[in-house]
Amino acid sequence: MSFATYYFHLIFARIPSLLSSDLILYIVPALTILILFFSFKIMFFKTPKLRKVK
């Protein structure tokens, strides 16, 4: 078991049983896609303007 899986189990074990344990299967990919989307948005569309070195 990887460290990330272990810590996710710890986090989701403390959430009340109103949320199903399968919720992690939906949250982790959604967070991954959001992080990738914002990373690509910053890298390609909002690139910082760099000054030329003299």
Secondary structure, DSSP 8 states (H G I E B T S, - for coil): --HHHHHHHHHHHHS-TTS-GGGHHHHHHHHHHHHHHHHHIIIIIS--------
